[in-house]
Amino acid sequence: MPMDPGEIERLIKEALPDAQVALEALVGDGDHWSATVVSEAFEGKTRVQQHQLIYQALQGRMGGELHALALQTSAPES
């Protein structure tokens, strides 16, 4: 069953309350998304560490309800 974009955003913001999240459907099937996430939590972290924070926020749904998620993450610019 596809994952609702509102649920993806909710889970990310629950883990990273200051996050700015922009989602875009890649295929239109509800299983493939692109997410741009900006959060102060990413400050000083590697890209891999930033992505790990997002995967943790999704609570194991990657590979199941959410088949693919292309991520662009960054800390806010000063």
PDB file of N, CA, C, O and CB in Angstrom:
ATOM      1  N   MET A   1       0.842  -1.183   0.000  1.00  0.00           N
ATOM      2  CA  MET A   1       0.000   0.000   0.000  1.00  0.00           C
ATOM      3  C   MET A   1       0.887   1.247   0.000  1.00  0.00           C
ATOM      4  O   MET A   1       1.807   1.342   0.813  1.00  0.00           O
ATOM      5  CB  MET A   1      -0.958  -0.002   1.224  1.00  0.00           C
ATOM      6  N   PRO A   2       0.633   2.191  -0.886  1.00  0.00           N
ATOM      7  CA  PRO A   2       1.449   3.412  -0.964  1.00  0.00           C
ATOM      8  C   PRO A   2       1.371   4.229   0.316  1.00  0.00           C
ATOM      9  O   PRO A   2       0.405   4.149   1.075  1.00  0.00           O
ATOM     10  CB  PRO A   2       1.007   4.269  -2.144  1.00  0.00           C
ATOM     11  N   MET A   3       2.408   5.008   0.531  1.00  0.00           N
ATOM     12  CA  MET A   3       2.463   5.855   1.715  1.00  0.00           C
ATOM     13  C   MET A   3       2.003   7.260   1.366  1.00  0.00           C
ATOM     14  O   MET A   3       2.440   7.838   0.370  1.00  0.00           O
ATOM     15  CB  MET A   3       3.884   5.883   2.306  1.00  0.00           C
ATOM     16  N   ASP A   4       1.128   7.799   2.181  1.00  0.00           N
ATOM     17  CA  ASP A   4       0.599   9.144   1.987  1.00  0.00           C
ATOM     18  C   ASP A   4       1.701  10.185   2.226  1.00  0.00           C
ATOM     19  O   ASP A   4       2.436  10.091   3.208  1.00  0.00           O
ATOM     20  CB  ASP A   4      -0.602   9.396   2.934  1.00  0.00           C
ATOM     21  N   PRO A   5       1.818  11.178   1.331  1.00  0.00           N
ATOM     22  CA  PRO A   5       2.867  12.191   1.518  1.00  0.00           C
ATOM     23  C   PRO A   5       2.732  12.959   2.828  1.00  0.00           C
ATOM     24  O   PRO A   5       3.736  13.373   3.407  1.00  0.00           O
ATOM     25  CB  PRO A   5       2.847  13.166   0.366  1.00  0.00           C
ATOM     26  N   GLY A   6       1.515  13.153   3.295  1.00  0.00           N
ATOM     27  CA  GLY A   6       1.311  13.825   4.574  1.00  0.00           C
ATOM     28  C   GLY A   6       1.905  13.032   5.723  1.00  0.00           C
ATOM     29  O   GLY A   6       2.397  13.608   6.693  1.00  0.00           O
ATOM     30  N   GLU A   7       1.859  11.708   5.615  1.00  0.00           N
ATOM     31  CA  GLU A   7       2.437  10.840   6.649  1.00  0.00           C
ATOM     32  C   GLU A   7       3.967  10.906   6.607  1.00  0.00           C
ATOM     33  O   GLU A   7       4.613  10.908   7.654  1.00  0.00           O
ATOM     34  CB  GLU A   7       1.956   9.374   6.464  1.00  0.00           C
ATOM     35  N   ILE A   8       4.542  10.960   5.420  1.00  0.00           N
ATOM     36  CA  ILE A   8       5.996  11.086   5.290  1.00  0.00           C
ATOM     37  C   ILE A   8       6.448  12.389   5.959  1.00  0.00           C
ATOM     38  O   ILE A   8       7.381  12.396   6.762  1.00  0.00           O
ATOM     39  CB  ILE A   8       6.429  11.053   3.785  1.00  0.00           C
ATOM     40  N   GLU A   9       5.779  13.478   5.617  1.00  0.00           N
ATOM     41  CA  GLU A   9       6.131  14.773   6.192  1.00  0.00           C
ATOM     42  C   GLU A   9       5.937  14.785   7.702  1.00  0.00           C
ATOM     43  O   GLU A   9       6.773  15.320   8.430  1.00  0.00           O
ATOM     44  CB  GLU A   9       5.301  15.878   5.554  1.00  0.00           C
ATOM     45  N   ARG A  10       4.846  14.204   8.176  1.00  0.00           N
ATOM     46  CA  ARG A  10       4.567  14.168   9.618  1.00  0.00           C
ATOM     47  C   ARG A  10       5.676  13.439  10.371  1.00  0.00           C
ATOM     48  O   ARG A  10       6.146  13.913  11.406  1.00  0.00           O
ATOM     49  CB  ARG A  10       3.210  13.487   9.888  1.00  0.00           C
ATOM     50  N   LEU A  11       6.093  12.286   9.851  1.00  0.00           N
ATOM     51  CA  LEU A  11       7.133  11.510  10.517  1.00  0.00           C
ATOM     52  C   LEU A  11       8.460  12.265  10.557  1.00  0.00           C
ATOM     53  O   LEU A  11       9.158  12.246  11.571  1.00  0.00           O
ATOM     54  CB  LEU A  11       7.316  10.170   9.817  1.00  0.00           C
ATOM     55  N   ILE A  12       8.805  12.923   9.461  1.00  0.00           N
ATOM     56  CA  ILE A  12      10.054  13.680   9.426  1.00  0.00           C
ATOM     57  C   ILE A  12       9.989  14.842  10.415  1.00  0.00           C
ATOM     58  O   ILE A  12      10.939  15.075  11.162  1.00  0.00           O
ATOM     59  CB  ILE A  12      10.339  14.201   7.998  1.00  0.00           C
ATOM     60  N   LYS A  13       8.880  15.565  10.423  1.00  0.00           N
ATOM     61  CA  LYS A  13       8.748  16.722  11.327  1.00  0.00           C
ATOM     62  C   LYS A  13       8.619  16.297  12.788  1.00  0.00           C
ATOM     63  O   LYS A  13       8.975  17.057  13.689  1.00  0.00           O
ATOM     64  CB  LYS A  13       7.534  17.563  10.931  1.00  0.00           C
ATOM     65  N   GLU A  14       8.120  15.107  13.021  1.00  0.00           N
ATOM     66  CA  GLU A  14       8.044  14.600  14.390  1.00  0.00           C
ATOM     67  C   GLU A  14       9.461  14.380  14.929  1.00  0.00           C
ATOM     68  O   GLU A  14       9.734  14.660  16.096  1.00  0.00           O
ATOM     69  CB  GLU A  14       7.218  13.278  14.449  1.00  0.00           C
ATOM     70  N   ALA A  15      10.358  13.880  14.078  1.00  0.00           N
ATOM     71  CA  ALA A  15      11.738  13.628  14.492  1.00  0.00           C
ATOM     72  C   ALA A  15      12.597  14.890  14.437  1.00  0.00           C
ATOM     73  O   ALA A  15      13.510  15.066  15.243  1.00  0.00           O
ATOM     74  CB  ALA A  15      12.352  12.552  13.616  1.00  0.00           C
ATOM     75  N   LEU A  16      12.294  15.767  13.474  1.00  0.00           N
ATOM     76  CA  LEU A  16      13.059  17.003  13.277  1.00  0.00           C
ATOM     77  C   LEU A  16      12.069  18.168  13.219  1.00  0.00           C
ATOM     78  O   LEU A  16      11.707  18.613  12.129  1.00  0.00           O
ATOM     79  CB  LEU A  16      13.939  16.936  11.964  1.00  0.00           C
ATOM     80  N   PRO A  17      11.629  18.667  14.375  1.00  0.00           N
ATOM     81  CA  PRO A  17      10.548  19.657  14.428  1.00  0.00           C
ATOM     82  C   PRO A  17      10.770  20.919  13.598  1.00  0.00           C
ATOM     83  O   PRO A  17       9.805  21.527  13.135  1.00  0.00           O
ATOM     84  CB  PRO A  17      10.331  20.053  15.831  1.00  0.00           C
ATOM     85  N   ASP A  18      12.028  21.323  13.404  1.00  0.00           N
ATOM     86  CA  ASP A  18      12.285  22.549  12.644  1.00  0.00           C
ATOM     87  C   ASP A  18      12.374  22.296  11.135  1.00  0.00           C
ATOM     88  O   ASP A  18      12.571  23.234  10.362  1.00  0.00           O
ATOM     89  CB  ASP A  18      13.573  23.196  13.130  1.00  0.00           C
ATOM     90  N   ALA A  19      12.234  21.061  10.720  1.00  0.00           N
ATOM     91  CA  ALA A  19      12.463  20.697   9.315  1.00  0.00           C
ATOM     92  C   ALA A  19      11.499  21.396   8.360  1.00  0.00           C
ATOM     93  O   ALA A  19      10.302  21.527   8.619  1.00  0.00           O
ATOM     94  CB  ALA A  19      12.340  19.194   9.145  1.00  0.00           C
ATOM     95  N   GLN A  20      12.074  21.836   7.251  1.00  0.00           N
ATOM     96  CA  GLN A  20      11.293  22.300   6.111  1.00  0.00           C
ATOM     97  C   GLN A  20      11.316  21.135   5.127  1.00  0.00           C
ATOM     98  O   GLN A  20      12.384  20.701   4.693  1.00  0.00           O
ATOM     99  CB  GLN A  20      11.877  23.657   5.471  1.00  0.00           C
ATOM    100  N   VAL A  21      10.140  20.634   4.779  1.00  0.00           N
ATOM    101  CA  VAL A  21      10.046  19.425   3.956  1.00  0.00           C
ATOM    102  C   VAL A  21       9.276  19.738   2.684  1.00  0.00           C
ATOM    103  O   VAL A  21       8.184  20.304   2.729  1.00  0.00           O
ATOM    104  CB  VAL A  21       9.363  18.268   4.737  1.00  0.00           C
ATOM    105  N   ALA A  22       9.854  19.364   1.551  1.00  0.00           N
ATOM    106  CA  ALA A  22       9.174  19.492   0.261  1.00  0.00           C
ATOM    107  C   ALA A  22       9.206  18.119  -0.406  1.00  0.00           C
ATOM    108  O   ALA A  22      10.276  17.554  -0.630  1.00  0.00           O
ATOM    109  CB  ALA A  22       9.851  20.595  -0.653  1.00  0.00           C
ATOM    110  N   LEU A  23       8.032  17.590  -0.718  1.00  0.00           N
ATOM    111  CA  LEU A  23       7.930  16.273  -1.346  1.00  0.00           C
ATOM    112  C   LEU A  23       7.455  16.405  -2.781  1.00  0.00           C
ATOM    113  O   LEU A  23       6.650  17.277  -3.110  1.00  0.00           O
ATOM    114  CB  LEU A  23       6.978  15.365  -0.554  1.00  0.00           C
ATOM    115  N   GLU A  24       7.962  15.535  -3.619  1.00  0.00           N
ATOM    116  CA  GLU A  24       7.544  15.503  -5.022  1.00  0.00           C
ATOM    117  C   GLU A  24       7.390  14.045  -5.439  1.00  0.00           C
ATOM    118  O   GLU A  24       8.298  13.240  -5.232  1.00  0.00           O
ATOM    119  CB  GLU A  24       8.574  16.249  -5.945  1.00  0.00           C
ATOM    120  N   ALA A  25       6.252  13.707  -6.022  1.00  0.00           N
ATOM    121  CA  ALA A  25       6.034  12.357  -6.531  1.00  0.00           C
ATOM    122  C   ALA A  25       6.897  12.159  -7.763  1.00  0.00           C
ATOM    123  O   ALA A  25       6.894  12.993  -8.669  1.00  0.00           O
ATOM    124  CB  ALA A  25       4.532  12.109  -6.858  1.00  0.00           C
ATOM    125  N   LEU A  26       7.635  11.058  -7.801  1.00  0.00           N
ATOM    126  CA  LEU A  26       8.511  10.799  -8.934  1.00  0.00           C
ATOM    127  C   LEU A  26       7.810  10.048 -10.056  1.00  0.00           C
ATOM    128  O   LEU A  26       8.093  10.272 -11.233  1.00  0.00           O
ATOM    129  CB  LEU A  26       9.714  10.024  -8.482  1.00  0.00           C
ATOM    130  N   VAL A  27       6.890   9.150  -9.687  1.00  0.00           N
ATOM    131  CA  VAL A  27       6.243   8.304 -10.689  1.00  0.00           C
ATOM    132  C   VAL A  27       4.723   8.465 -10.672  1.00  0.00           C
ATOM    133  O   VAL A  27       4.061   8.240 -11.686  1.00  0.00           O
ATOM    134  CB  VAL A  27       6.612   6.844 -10.457  1.00  0.00           C
ATOM    135  N   GLY A  28       4.178   8.848  -9.536  1.00  0.00           N
ATOM    136  CA  GLY A  28       2.726   8.979  -9.420  1.00  0.00           C
ATOM    137  C   GLY A  28       2.053   7.746  -8.848  1.00  0.00           C
ATOM    138  O   GLY A  28       0.826   7.646  -8.854  1.00  0.00           O
ATOM    139  N   ASP A  29       2.859   6.794  -8.348  1.00  0.00           N
ATOM    140  CA  ASP A  29       2.288   5.574  -7.787  1.00  0.00           C
ATOM    141  C   ASP A  29       2.223   5.587  -6.264  1.00  0.00           C
ATOM    142  O   ASP A  29       1.739   4.631  -5.658  1.00  0.00           O
ATOM    143  CB  ASP A  29       3.087   4.388  -8.240  1.00  0.00           C
ATOM    144  N   GLY A  30       2.705   6.662  -5.639  1.00  0.00           N
ATOM    145  CA  GLY A  30       2.686   6.764  -4.185  1.00  0.00           C
ATOM    146  C   GLY A  30       3.817   6.012  -3.510  1.00  0.00           C
ATOM    147  O   GLY A  30       3.944   6.060  -2.286  1.00  0.00           O
ATOM    148  N   ASP A  31       4.641   5.318  -4.282  1.00  0.00           N
ATOM    149  CA  ASP A  31       5.747   4.544  -3.725  1.00  0.00           C
ATOM    150  C   ASP A  31       7.109   5.183  -3.972  1.00  0.00           C
ATOM    151  O   ASP A  31       8.095   4.809  -3.338  1.00  0.00           O
ATOM    152  CB  ASP A  31       5.734   3.157  -4.301  1.00  0.00           C
ATOM    153  N   HIS A  32       7.166   6.139  -4.884  1.00  0.00           N
ATOM    154  CA  HIS A  32       8.439   6.750  -5.267  1.00  0.00           C
ATOM    155  C   HIS A  32       8.364   8.257  -5.061  1.00  0.00           C
ATOM    156  O   HIS A  32       7.576   8.945  -5.710  1.00  0.00           O
ATOM    157  CB  HIS A  32       8.792   6.419  -6.739  1.00  0.00           C
ATOM    158  N   TRP A  33       9.202   8.767  -4.142  1.00  0.00           N
ATOM    159  CA  TRP A  33       9.155  10.174  -3.775  1.00  0.00           C
ATOM    160  C   TRP A  33      10.547  10.782  -3.808  1.00  0.00           C
ATOM    161  O   TRP A  33      11.556  10.089  -3.677  1.00  0.00           O
ATOM    162  CB  TRP A  33       8.533  10.348  -2.391  1.00  0.00           C
ATOM    163  N   SER A  34      10.571  12.077  -3.984  1.00  0.00           N
ATOM    164  CA  SER A  34      11.770  12.884  -3.813  1.00  0.00           C
ATOM    165  C   SER A  34      11.466  13.846  -2.672  1.00  0.00           C
ATOM    166  O   SER A  34      10.414  14.485  -2.645  1.00  0.00           O
ATOM    167  CB  SER A  34      12.175  13.650  -5.148  1.00  0.00           C
ATOM    168  N   ALA A  35      12.399  13.940  -1.734  1.00  0.00           N
ATOM    169  CA  ALA A  35      12.203  14.836  -0.590  1.00  0.00           C
ATOM    170  C   ALA A  35      13.401  15.762  -0.441  1.00  0.00           C
ATOM    171  O   ALA A  35      14.553  15.332  -0.492  1.00  0.00           O
ATOM    172  CB  ALA A  35      11.985  14.030   0.711  1.00  0.00           C
ATOM    173  N   THR A  36      13.102  17.033  -0.259  1.00  0.00           N
ATOM    174  CA  THR A  36      14.119  18.013   0.095  1.00  0.00           C
ATOM    175  C   THR A  36      13.834  18.411   1.535  1.00  0.00           C
ATOM    176  O   THR A  36      12.746  18.887   1.858  1.00  0.00           O
ATOM    177  CB  THR A  36      14.111  19.265  -0.881  1.00  0.00           C
ATOM    178  N   VAL A  37      14.821  18.212   2.388  1.00  0.00           N
ATOM    179  CA  VAL A  37      14.636  18.473   3.815  1.00  0.00           C
ATOM    180  C   VAL A  37      15.752  19.399   4.297  1.00  0.00           C
ATOM    181  O   VAL A  37      16.934  19.118   4.103  1.00  0.00           O
ATOM    182  CB  VAL A  37      14.624  17.140   4.634  1.00  0.00           C
ATOM    183  N   VAL A  38      15.360  20.505   4.928  1.00  0.00           N
ATOM    184  CA  VAL A  38      16.304  21.453   5.506  1.00  0.00           C
ATOM    185  C   VAL A  38      16.050  21.482   7.008  1.00  0.00           C
ATOM    186  O   VAL A  38      14.925  21.707   7.454  1.00  0.00           O
ATOM    187  CB  VAL A  38      16.158  22.887   4.865  1.00  0.00           C
ATOM    188  N   SER A  39      17.116  21.249   7.788  1.00  0.00           N
ATOM    189  CA  SER A  39      16.968  21.238   9.240  1.00  0.00           C
ATOM    190  C   SER A  39      18.290  21.610   9.906  1.00  0.00           C
ATOM    191  O   SER A  39      19.363  21.258   9.416  1.00  0.00           O
ATOM    192  CB  SER A  39      16.488  19.854   9.729  1.00  0.00           C
ATOM    193  N   GLU A  40      18.202  22.320  11.018  1.00  0.00           N
ATOM    194  CA  GLU A  40      19.391  22.645  11.799  1.00  0.00           C
ATOM    195  C   GLU A  40      20.050  21.387  12.347  1.00  0.00           C
ATOM    196  O   GLU A  40      21.242  21.403  12.655  1.00  0.00           O
ATOM    197  CB  GLU A  40      19.034  23.591  12.942  1.00  0.00           C
ATOM    198  N   ALA A  41      19.296  20.298  12.475  1.00  0.00           N
ATOM    199  CA  ALA A  41      19.849  19.036  12.979  1.00  0.00           C
ATOM    200  C   ALA A  41      20.943  18.493  12.064  1.00  0.00           C
ATOM    201  O   ALA A  41      21.747  17.666  12.494  1.00  0.00           O
ATOM    202  CB  ALA A  41      18.739  17.996  13.131  1.00  0.00           C
ATOM    203  N   PHE A  42      20.985  18.943  10.813  1.00  0.00           N
ATOM    204  CA  PHE A  42      21.979  18.464   9.860  1.00  0.00           C
ATOM    205  C   PHE A  42      23.314  19.205   9.968  1.00  0.00           C
ATOM    206  O   PHE A  42      24.310  18.779   9.383  1.00  0.00           O
ATOM    207  CB  PHE A  42      21.441  18.596   8.458  1.00  0.00           C
ATOM    208  N   GLU A  43      23.333  20.297  10.705  1.00  0.00           N
ATOM    209  CA  GLU A  43      24.545  21.114  10.846  1.00  0.00           C
ATOM    210  C   GLU A  43      25.704  20.257  11.350  1.00  0.00           C
ATOM    211  O   GLU A  43      25.597  19.597  12.383  1.00  0.00           O
ATOM    212  CB  GLU A  43      24.296  22.303  11.812  1.00  0.00           C
ATOM    213  N   GLY A  44      26.819  20.273  10.604  1.00  0.00           N
ATOM    214  CA  GLY A  44      28.020  19.545  11.005  1.00  0.00           C
ATOM    215  C   GLY A  44      27.989  18.057  10.736  1.00  0.00           C
ATOM    216  O   GLY A  44      28.940  17.352  11.075  1.00  0.00           O
ATOM    217  N   LYS A  45      26.918  17.559  10.133  1.00  0.00           N
ATOM    218  CA  LYS A  45      26.809  16.132   9.850  1.00  0.00           C
ATOM    219  C   LYS A  45      27.129  15.861   8.377  1.00  0.00           C
ATOM    220  O   LYS A  45      26.907  16.708   7.511  1.00  0.00           O
ATOM    221  CB  LYS A  45      25.393  15.615  10.203  1.00  0.00           C
ATOM    222  N   THR A  46      27.649  14.676   8.117  1.00  0.00           N
ATOM    223  CA  THR A  46      27.901  14.270   6.737  1.00  0.00           C
ATOM    224  C   THR A  46      26.570  14.005   6.045  1.00  0.00           C
ATOM    225  O   THR A  46      25.537  13.863   6.699  1.00  0.00           O
ATOM    226  CB  THR A  46      28.813  13.010   6.681  1.00  0.00           C
ATOM    227  N   ARG A  47      26.602  13.942   4.737  1.00  0.00           N
ATOM    228  CA  ARG A  47      25.388  13.643   3.968  1.00  0.00           C
ATOM    229  C   ARG A  47      24.804  12.291   4.397  1.00  0.00           C
ATOM    230  O   ARG A  47      23.587  12.155   4.528  1.00  0.00           O
ATOM    231  CB  ARG A  47      25.695  13.638   2.446  1.00  0.00           C
ATOM    232  N   VAL A  48      25.654  11.311   4.612  1.00  0.00           N
ATOM    233  CA  VAL A  48      25.190   9.980   5.048  1.00  0.00           C
ATOM    234  C   VAL A  48      24.484  10.089   6.400  1.00  0.00           C
ATOM    235  O   VAL A  48      23.416   9.507   6.589  1.00  0.00           O
ATOM    236  CB  VAL A  48      26.384   8.979   5.140  1.00  0.00           C
ATOM    237  N   GLN A  49      25.071  10.826   7.335  1.00  0.00           N
ATOM    238  CA  GLN A  49      24.446  10.990   8.650  1.00  0.00           C
ATOM    239  C   GLN A  49      23.104  11.712   8.543  1.00  0.00           C
ATOM    240  O   GLN A  49      22.157  11.377   9.253  1.00  0.00           O
ATOM    241  CB  GLN A  49      25.382  11.760   9.591  1.00  0.00           C
ATOM    242  N   GLN A  50      23.025  12.702   7.656  1.00  0.00           N
ATOM    243  CA  GLN A  50      21.768  13.418   7.448  1.00  0.00           C
ATOM    244  C   GLN A  50      20.695  12.460   6.935  1.00  0.00           C
ATOM    245  O   GLN A  50      19.566  12.464   7.425  1.00  0.00           O
ATOM    246  CB  GLN A  50      21.964  14.589   6.459  1.00  0.00           C
ATOM    247  N   HIS A  51      21.049  11.652   5.959  1.00  0.00           N
ATOM    248  CA  HIS A  51      20.083  10.701   5.388  1.00  0.00           C
ATOM    249  C   HIS A  51      19.675   9.655   6.426  1.00  0.00           C
ATOM    250  O   HIS A  51      18.518   9.236   6.466  1.00  0.00           O
ATOM    251  CB  HIS A  51      20.677  10.006   4.140  1.00  0.00           C
ATOM    252  N   GLN A  52      20.616   9.237   7.258  1.00  0.00           N
ATOM    253  CA  GLN A  52      20.288   8.280   8.315  1.00  0.00           C
ATOM    254  C   GLN A  52      19.245   8.847   9.270  1.00  0.00           C
ATOM    255  O   GLN A  52      18.373   8.115   9.739  1.00  0.00           O
ATOM    256  CB  GLN A  52      21.548   7.889   9.088  1.00  0.00           C
ATOM    257  N   LEU A  53      19.326  10.142   9.563  1.00  0.00           N
ATOM    258  CA  LEU A  53      18.322  10.773  10.428  1.00  0.00           C
ATOM    259  C   LEU A  53      16.931  10.674   9.792  1.00  0.00           C
ATOM    260  O   LEU A  53      15.944  10.435  10.488  1.00  0.00           O
ATOM    261  CB  LEU A  53      18.688  12.258  10.693  1.00  0.00           C
ATOM    262  N   ILE A  54      16.854  10.858   8.477  1.00  0.00           N
ATOM    263  CA  ILE A  54      15.564  10.762   7.783  1.00  0.00           C
ATOM    264  C   ILE A  54      15.056   9.322   7.815  1.00  0.00           C
ATOM    265  O   ILE A  54      13.881   9.084   8.095  1.00  0.00           O
ATOM    266  CB  ILE A  54      15.690  11.256   6.316  1.00  0.00           C
ATOM    267  N   TYR A  55      15.931   8.371   7.532  1.00  0.00           N
ATOM    268  CA  TYR A  55      15.513   6.963   7.547  1.00  0.00           C
ATOM    269  C   TYR A  55      15.033   6.553   8.933  1.00  0.00           C
ATOM    270  O   TYR A  55      14.059   5.811   9.057  1.00  0.00           O
ATOM    271  CB  TYR A  55      16.667   6.052   7.100  1.00  0.00           C
ATOM    272  N   GLN A  56      15.713   7.035   9.982  1.00  0.00           N
ATOM    273  CA  GLN A  56      15.266   6.748  11.350  1.00  0.00           C
ATOM    274  C   GLN A  56      13.887   7.357  11.599  1.00  0.00           C
ATOM    275  O   GLN A  56      13.033   6.744  12.240  1.00  0.00           O
ATOM    276  CB  GLN A  56      16.286   7.292  12.382  1.00  0.00           C
ATOM    277  N   ALA A  57      13.680   8.568  11.086  1.00  0.00           N
ATOM    278  CA  ALA A  57      12.394   9.243  11.273  1.00  0.00           C
ATOM    279  C   ALA A  57      11.259   8.456  10.626  1.00  0.00           C
ATOM    280  O   ALA A  57      10.126   8.490  11.108  1.00  0.00           O
ATOM    281  CB  ALA A  57      12.446  10.660  10.693  1.00  0.00           C
ATOM    282  N   LEU A  58      11.557   7.746   9.534  1.00  0.00           N
ATOM    283  CA  LEU A  58      10.519   6.990   8.809  1.00  0.00           C
ATOM    284  C   LEU A  58      10.200   5.654   9.471  1.00  0.00           C
ATOM    285  O   LEU A  58       9.347   4.909   8.985  1.00  0.00           O
ATOM    286  CB  LEU A  58      10.959   6.746   7.372  1.00  0.00           C
ATOM    287  N   GLN A  59      10.863   5.351  10.554  1.00  0.00           N
ATOM    288  CA  GLN A  59      10.534   4.225  11.431  1.00  0.00           C
ATOM    289  C   GLN A  59      10.362   2.900  10.692  1.00  0.00           C
ATOM    290  O   GLN A  59       9.372   2.198  10.896  1.00  0.00           O
ATOM    291  CB  GLN A  59       9.278   4.531  12.189  1.00  0.00           C
ATOM    292  N   GLY A  60      11.314   2.563   9.843  1.00  0.00           N
ATOM    293  CA  GLY A  60      11.302   1.256   9.187  1.00  0.00           C
ATOM    294  C   GLY A  60      10.383   1.125   7.982  1.00  0.00           C
ATOM    295  O   GLY A  60      10.215   0.023   7.460  1.00  0.00           O
ATOM    296  N   ARG A  61       9.793   2.205   7.534  1.00  0.00           N
ATOM    297  CA  ARG A  61       8.862   2.123   6.400  1.00  0.00           C
ATOM    298  C   ARG A  61       9.569   2.069   5.038  1.00  0.00           C
ATOM    299  O   ARG A  61       8.958   1.693   4.038  1.00  0.00           O
ATOM    300  CB  ARG A  61       7.922   3.311   6.429  1.00  0.00           C
ATOM    301  N   MET A  62      10.855   2.444   5.000  1.00  0.00           N
ATOM    302  CA  MET A  62      11.599   2.359   3.743  1.00  0.00           C
ATOM    303  C   MET A  62      11.690   0.899   3.318  1.00  0.00           C
ATOM    304  O   MET A  62      11.992   0.020   4.126  1.00  0.00           O
ATOM    305  CB  MET A  62      13.020   2.983   3.886  1.00  0.00           C
ATOM    306  N   GLY A  63      11.427   0.655   2.042  1.00  0.00           N
ATOM    307  CA  GLY A  63      11.482  -0.706   1.526  1.00  0.00           C
ATOM    308  C   GLY A  63      10.172  -1.453   1.691  1.00  0.00           C
ATOM    309  O   GLY A  63       9.992  -2.530   1.122  1.00  0.00           O
ATOM    310  N   GLY A  64       9.261  -0.890   2.465  1.00  0.00           N
ATOM    311  CA  GLY A  64       7.946  -1.504   2.652  1.00  0.00           C
ATOM    312  C   GLY A  64       6.887  -0.601   2.049  1.00  0.00           C
ATOM    313  O   GLY A  64       6.652  -0.610   0.840  1.00  0.00           O
ATOM    314  N   GLU A  65       6.248   0.185   2.917  1.00  0.00           N
ATOM    315  CA  GLU A  65       5.239   1.141   2.459  1.00  0.00           C
ATOM    316  C   GLU A  65       5.825   2.177   1.513  1.00  0.00           C
ATOM    317  O   GLU A  65       5.153   2.654   0.598  1.00  0.00           O
ATOM    318  CB  GLU A  65       4.601   1.837   3.647  1.00  0.00           C
ATOM    319  N   LEU A  66       7.078   2.515   1.744  1.00  0.00           N
ATOM    320  CA  LEU A  66       7.762   3.523   0.944  1.00  0.00           C
ATOM    321  C   LEU A  66       8.889   2.837   0.188  1.00  0.00           C
ATOM    322  O   LEU A  66       9.921   2.495   0.764  1.00  0.00           O
ATOM    323  CB  LEU A  66       8.305   4.691   1.834  1.00  0.00           C
ATOM    324  N   HIS A  67       8.679   2.640  -1.104  1.00  0.00           N
ATOM    325  CA  HIS A  67       9.628   1.860  -1.902  1.00  0.00           C
ATOM    326  C   HIS A  67      10.908   2.646  -2.198  1.00  0.00           C
ATOM    327  O   HIS A  67      12.004   2.096  -2.091  1.00  0.00           O
ATOM    328  CB  HIS A  67       8.975   1.423  -3.212  1.00  0.00           C
ATOM    329  N   ALA A  68      10.786   3.915  -2.565  1.00  0.00           N
ATOM    330  CA  ALA A  68      11.963   4.703  -2.928  1.00  0.00           C
ATOM    331  C   ALA A  68      11.804   6.151  -2.482  1.00  0.00           C
ATOM    332  O   ALA A  68      10.738   6.750  -2.622  1.00  0.00           O
ATOM    333  CB  ALA A  68      12.207   4.641  -4.441  1.00  0.00           C
ATOM    334  N   LEU A  69      12.884   6.693  -1.946  1.00  0.00           N
ATOM    335  CA  LEU A  69      12.891   8.089  -1.515  1.00  0.00           C
ATOM    336  C   LEU A  69      14.234   8.705  -1.882  1.00  0.00           C
ATOM    337  O   LEU A  69      15.259   8.387  -1.278  1.00  0.00           O
ATOM    338  CB  LEU A  69      12.621   8.210   0.017  1.00  0.00           C
ATOM    339  N   ALA A  70      14.219   9.581  -2.869  1.00  0.00           N
ATOM    340  CA  ALA A  70      15.422  10.325  -3.246  1.00  0.00           C
ATOM    341  C   ALA A  70      15.526  11.518  -2.292  1.00  0.00           C
ATOM    342  O   ALA A  70      14.585  12.301  -2.162  1.00  0.00           O
ATOM    343  CB  ALA A  70      15.373  10.795  -4.767  1.00  0.00           C
ATOM    344  N   LEU A  71      16.665  11.646  -1.633  1.00  0.00           N
ATOM    345  CA  LEU A  71      16.814  12.681  -0.611  1.00  0.00           C
ATOM    346  C   LEU A  71      17.817  13.758  -1.014  1.00  0.00           C
ATOM    347  O   LEU A  71      18.875  13.483  -1.580  1.00  0.00           O
ATOM    348  CB  LEU A  71      17.240  12.054   0.699  1.00  0.00           C
ATOM    349  N   GLN A  72      17.440  14.985  -0.700  1.00  0.00           N
ATOM    350  CA  GLN A  72      18.345  16.125  -0.726  1.00  0.00           C
ATOM    351  C   GLN A  72      18.203  16.758   0.648  1.00  0.00           C
ATOM    352  O   GLN A  72      17.123  17.218   1.018  1.00  0.00           O
ATOM    353  CB  GLN A  72      18.014  17.152  -1.912  1.00  0.00           C
ATOM    354  N   THR A  73      19.284  16.781   1.397  1.00  0.00           N
ATOM    355  CA  THR A  73      19.240  17.316   2.753  1.00  0.00           C
ATOM    356  C   THR A  73      20.294  18.401   2.915  1.00  0.00           C
ATOM    357  O   THR A  73      21.344  18.373   2.273  1.00  0.00           O
ATOM    358  CB  THR A  73      19.452  16.195   3.793  1.00  0.00           C
ATOM    359  N   SER A  74      19.990  19.363   3.791  1.00  0.00           N
ATOM    360  CA  SER A  74      20.956  20.406   4.092  1.00  0.00           C
ATOM    361  C   SER A  74      20.546  21.145   5.359  1.00  0.00           C
ATOM    362  O   SER A  74      19.392  21.110   5.788  1.00  0.00           O
ATOM    363  CB  SER A  74      21.086  21.384   2.913  1.00  0.00           C
ATOM    364  N   ALA A  75      21.538  21.814   5.940  1.00  0.00           N
ATOM    365  CA  ALA A  75      21.271  22.704   7.067  1.00  0.00           C
ATOM    366  C   ALA A  75      20.856  24.057   6.467  1.00  0.00           C
ATOM    367  O   ALA A  75      21.229  24.372   5.337  1.00  0.00           O
ATOM    368  CB  ALA A  75      22.543  22.844   8.027  1.00  0.00           C
ATOM    369  N   PRO A  76      20.096  24.844   7.213  1.00  0.00           N
ATOM    370  CA  PRO A  76      19.704  26.174   6.701  1.00  0.00           C
ATOM    371  C   PRO A  76      20.940  27.039   6.448  1.00  0.00           C
ATOM    372  O   PRO A  76      21.935  26.954   7.168  1.00  0.00           O
ATOM    373  CB  PRO A  76      18.751  26.889   7.702  1.00  0.00           C
ATOM    374  N   GLU A  77      20.855  27.857   5.426  1.00  0.00           N
ATOM    375  CA  GLU A  77      21.942  28.790   5.159  1.00  0.00           C
ATOM    376  C   GLU A  77      21.833  29.984   6.083  1.00  0.00           C
ATOM    377  O   GLU A  77      20.732  30.465   6.355  1.00  0.00           O
ATOM    378  CB  GLU A  77      21.931  29.243   3.691  1.00  0.00           C
ATOM    379  N   SER A  78      22.952  30.460   6.559  1.00  0.00           N
ATOM    380  CA  SER A  78      22.950  31.587   7.501  1.00  0.00           C
ATOM    381  C   SER A  78      22.680  32.880   6.807  1.00  0.00           C
ATOM    382  O   SER A  78      22.643  33.930   7.449  1.00  0.00           O
ATOM    383  CB  SER A  78      24.259  31.677   8.236  1.00  0.00           C
TER     384      SER A  78
END
